[in-house]
């Protein structure tokens, strides 16, 4: 009996030891679309599509509220009106863009469905470390150390000289801004991993943690920067972005001591599938190719992948949004004297202007589409229309990609 009892104790202790799981850590970084501008109010729209309704069922509980994960935590460094701040806790909706870093604005980015998806692949706790700020570039703000100093091209120098500006001062100002957000990102990740239990109470020191993947979702500020990329509409116009991206991947792995860290590049997909001949098609196409090019290098084969986000762009919402743009344009025109519209003499009252715009909206858009746009979107096009359906798809795609790299 005694030996049997000891055997049971041994088995129990062995089981207890085996049950201790490493903390799985994923780092998410980028600018405003990594922050995420999709409001919770647009969740219902996900359920309208039979193909995506299962996503919504995972994102919300039986009470209709966003789920609060039991096994996924997040530590989120971002900026707001009061400066940078850290928000942390169990993953749920609300860790998107914020006006105040410490207070939820009820928005999501890719992190929500990313966390839900990767949790399925792990038996132990998961921690997301997210660092994101709106309006940041790779060429300057997130510029990694090994990329060297930002170099002004001859056209920029000529423009500064023509404007009678101090070129050396401009270089000094650029140097002061260079890499600031790269360093903030690295510092936050290191701080969290120095004491993971602060961010994840279920962290077991004996089991330790594993850095499982890195997701990068940024690009808008580089794509629209004519100064840094003067030939952006020409083949190779964004080669510099690819070069800096390769340095970024190497430096991240070096700074986190993870030589083969699975790395996902989220390729900008605003405007969805591109149509030859349409405005900005060349620019968007060239930039997407430049973002994805780093993953094709031999040294990154099998450990870096580019994920296209264009397939998650909502063309239906975009079409309605374009019509609403005409309505907004009409509203602006009515506020000024213009022979091309009804307020040519400038005598329309504000009430009359509103009445005219309402009638114009009914004619151009229609009440049904106005309601659909409100149901599915909550922000501008450069923020993927603030659509939770789009952000949910992107987050899941990032998760699937990084898990595939791990396998």
Secondary structure, 3 states (H helix, E strand, C coil): CHHHHHHHHHHHHHHHHHHCCCEEEEEEEECHHHHCCEEHHHHHHHHCCCCCHHHHHHHECCCCCECCCCCEEEEEEEEECCEEEEEEEECCCCCCCCCECCECCCEECCHHHHHHHHHCCCCCCEEEEEEECCCCCCCCCCCCHHHCCCCCCHHHHHHHHHCCCCHHHHHHHHHHHCCHHHHHHHHHHHHHHHCHHHHCCCCCCCCCEEEEEEEEECCHHHHCCCCCCCCCCCCCCCHHHHHHHHHHHHHHHHHCCCCCCCEEEEECCCCCCCCCCCCCHHHHHHHHHHHHHHHHCHHHCCCEEEEECHHHCCHHHHHHHHHHHHHHHHHHHHCCCCCCCCCCCCCCCHHHHHHHHHHHHHHHCCHHHHHHHHHHCCCCHHHHHHCHHHHHHHHHHHHHHHHHHHC
